[in-house]
Amino acid sequence: MTDGPDRPLRRGAKRDRKKSEFEVFAHDARAEIETQLAATRAQIDAIEERIEKRTGRNLIMAILIGLVLGGILLVSLLLFTELFMAFAAVLACLAAFELASALRFAGRDVPRLPVIIATLAVMPATFYWQGTGQWLAILGGMLLVTVWRLAETAWPDRRPSGRDLLKDIGGGLMVMAYVPFLASFAVLLVSQDGGQWWVLAFLIIVVATDTGAYASGLTFGKHPMAPKISPKKTWEGFAGSGVAAIVAGVLLALFMIDQPWWMGVIFGIVMLATGTMGDLTESLIKRDLGIKDISTWLPGHGGFLDRLDSILTSAIAAYLVYLIFA
């Protein structure tokens, strides 16, 4: 028979042994979980690296930034159209600043401050005074940019040759015509009766087109569409964008802007054509300037102009479609 004092000693030893076994089990389980997490993260990183190598985008950051901008857009369109005008003005200013800066990097002395001032003036003028305000603000902005550059030549160190001066002025006018002028048609459309739904519809089609091209090109893309302008664009991606544009156009025509289905087909095809043209136009500008992205302000997207290129050219087309059908 065991002595009384030995009994608690053995019980304590058993508890210590069980505790030690539990600690070993917990340590092994934790190590296994950490190994699995590390392996999963490595797989995700490898997938992301392949996608970025194939498309030139950081997919996760692109999605997050797209969701933030899309949320602001929805709130501004559906709740307070004046907020959309302000939102469009901010985006247009950032895109115009990026393009002017890229031109300066390429050797063209485009004054950025008057470009920003003029862009800010165009949006409220278009929203409150519509077509008349739009054209007056655009022409006034072009005049401001031209006079500003001419005034800078009063300083001897800022006095270029006549040829370079003309190129500088031409660059400033190009920025005004490409960014604030085209962007103002989205503001002009939203100021119309029911225009906010048309703006939302054409933006959804443009996003659907871009998404369709991205998914289809990533999965099936083999044949380059315009290798000298944009090497990553393929005909398979274009086909996917076409399907997405038509499907989105039909659904939005029936359930958002109260139009017949065949008008949705037309709407989708028009947005596909203008969006692709805008994308290729910006790619050609970047190729001529010798840069990959207009800026690096938006991780996964490049710059604001890189995200607005398809929208800018589609805005004027959407406004014309509205005038014809609505």
N, C-alpha and C positions, 0 to 999 in steps of 0.2 A: 504494500500500500504506500502511495506517494505521500511524502510529507506535505503539510499545508503550505510552507513557504515556496516549495518548488512549483506548485501549481500556478500561481500568478506569474512566475518567471516564464514558464512555458507559454502561457496565454499571451504574455507580452511579446515573446519571440514570434509567435504565430502572427500577431497583429503587425509586427514590424516586417515580417516576411510578405504578408498580403499587401502591405503598403508599398513595399519595394516592388512587388510584382505589378501593382497598379501603376506606379510611376513609370516602370519600363514600358508597359502597355500604352500609357498615355504618350510617352515620348515617341514610341514607334508609330503610333497613329498620327501624331502631329507631323512627324517626318514624312510619312506617306502622303498626307494631305498637301504639305508644302511641295513635295515632289510632283504631285499631280497638278497643282496650281502652276508650278513653274513650267511643266510640259505644255499645259493648256495655253499659258501666256506665250510660250515660244511658238506654238502653232498659230495663234492669232497674229503675232508679230510677223511671222513668215507669210501668212495670207495677206496681211496689210501691205507688206513689202512688195509682194507680187502684184497686187492691185495698183499700188502707187507706181511701180515700174511700168505697168501696162498702160495706165491712164494718166499718170502725172499728178495724181491727187492723193492727199491724206484723207481717206474715206471717212473715218470717224469724226475728225474735226470738221470736215465738209458738211456732214449730216447735222452736227450740233449747231454750227453757225447758221445753216439753212433753216433749222427749226426756230432759232431765235428771231431771225429776220422775218420768217414767215408768220410767226406769232404777232410781231409788231404790225406787219402788213394787214393781217386779218382784223385786229383791233381797230386800226385806223380806218379801214374801209367800211366796216360794218357798224361802227359806233359813232365815228366823228370824222367826216370827210375832210374837214379843215386840217385834222391831224395827218391825214394821208398827204395833203399838199405839203405840209411841213416836212414829213418823212421823205417825200420825193425830192424836196429841195436839198435836204441834207445829203442824201445818196448822190444826187446829181453834182453837188459841190465837191464831194469826195472823189467821184469819178473824173470830173473835169480837172481837179487838182492833180490827180494821178497822171492823166494824159499830158497835161502841160509840163509836169515834172519829167515825164519820160521824153518829151520832145526837147526839153532843156538838156537832159543827159545826152541826147543825140546831137547837141550843138545848136539847136534853135532857141533863141532867147525869147521865149513866150512869157509875158508877164502874168504871174499867177494871181496876184491880188485883184486886178480888175476882172479876171475870169471868174473868180469866186463871187465878187460883188454882182456882176451881171447875171450869173446863174441864180443867185438868191433872189434877184429882182424878177426873173422870168416866171418863176412858179406862182407867186401870189398874183402877179399881173394876169397870167393866164387863167387862174382860178376865178378871180373876181370880175375880170373884164373879157374873158374868153378870147375869141379869135383876134379881136382888135388889140387887146392888151398883150397877147402872145407875140404878134408880129412887131409891135412897137418896142416891146422889151428886148426881143432878139436883135432887132436892127440897132437899137440904142446900145445894147451890150457889145455888139461888133464894133460900133463906132468908138465906144469907150476903150476897148482893147487896142484898137488901131491908134487912137490919139495918145494913149498912155505909152505905147512903144515908141511913137514918134517923139514924144516929150523926153523920153529917156536919152535920146541921141544928143540932147543939149550938153550932156557930160562927155568930155572928150574920150574918156576910157570906155564909154558905152556906145561909141559911134562906130557902127559897122560899115561895110561897103554897101552900096545901093542894092546889090544882088542879095546879100545876106539880110538886109533890112526887109526886103520884099518877102523873103522866105520866113522871117520871124512873124511878120504880119499875117502871112498866109497860114502859118501854124496856129496862130491865135484864132483866126476866123474858122479854121477847121475844127478846133476844140469847141467853139461856140455852136457850130452847126451840127456837130456829131453828138454832143452830150446834152446841153440844156434844151436845144431846139427839139430833138427827138423825144427827150424825156417829158417835155411840156405837153405832148399829145396825150400822155396818160393822165395828166392833171386836167387837160381840156376834156377828156372823156369822162372823168369822174364828176365833173361839174354839170354834166348833162342829166336829164331826167332818167333815173335808173342806171346811170352810167357806172356807179360803183360795182354793180353786178357784172357789167361787161368788162370792166378792168380786172375784176377777180377772175372772170372766165378766161380772158386771154392770158393772164399770168399763169393760171393752172395749166392751160394747154402748153405754154412755153416750158414750164417745169416738167410736165409729162413728156414732152418731146425730148428734153435733155435727159430725163431719166431713162426713157426708152432707148435712146442712142447709147447711153452709158452701159446699160445692162446687156443690150444686144451686141454692142461692139466688144464688150469685155468677154462675152461668151462665144460669139461666132466670128468676130472681126478678123478678116484675113486680107481683104483687098482694100488698099488705101484709096480714099476718095479724092483727096487733093494733097498728095505727098509733099509738094513743094511749099504749100501754104500751111497745112496742119497735118503732120505725118500720122497722128494718132486717130484721125477720123477715117472711118471705113464705110464702104457701101452697105455692109451688114448692119452697122450702127444706124445708118441713115434709114434703112428699111424698118428697123425697130422703132425709130423715132416717128416714122410715118404712120405706123399702126397705132402707136400711142396717141398721136395728135388727132387722128380721125375718131378713135374711140372716145377720147376725152371731149372732142368737139361735139359729137352727137349727144353724149350724156349731158353736157352743160347746156346745149341748145334746148333740150327737152325739159330739163329740171331746174335750170337756173335763169336763163334769159328768155324763156317762153318763145322759142322759135321752132320751126319744123326741123325734122332730123336731117334733111338734105342741106339745110343751111349750116348745120353743125359740121357736115362733111366739108363744105366750102371753107368755113371758118378754120377748121383744123388744117386743111391744106395750105391756106394762106399763111397761118401762123408758122407752119412747118417751113415754108419757103422763106419767109422774112427772117425767122429765127436762125435758120441755117446761113442765110446771107449775112446776117449780123455777126454770127460767130466767125465765119470765114473772113469777114472784113477786119475784125479786130485781130485775128491771127495774122493777116497780111500786114497790118500796121506794126504788130510786134516783131514780125520777121524783118521788116524794113528797118526797124529801130535796133535790131539785134538783141532782143530781150525775150525771156521766156514768159514772164508775167509782168503786167503793168506795174504792180507793186506786190509786197508780201504782207499787207495789212490783215488779210483774212487767211489764216492757215487752212490749207486744203482747197482754197478757192483762188489764191493769188491776190488780186486786188478787187475793189468794188466794180471797176469797169469790166473785169473778167467775168463777173456774174451778171452784169447788166447788158452785155453786148447783144444777146438775143432779144432782150426785152426792149431795148431802145428802138431797133428797127421794126419790131412787132407792134409797138405802141401806135405809130402813125397808121399802120395797116388796120389795126383793130378799130381805130377811130373812123376810118373810111368804111369799114364793114358795118359799123354802127349806123353811119349816115345812110347807107344803102338799104339796110334791112330793118332797122328800128325806127 
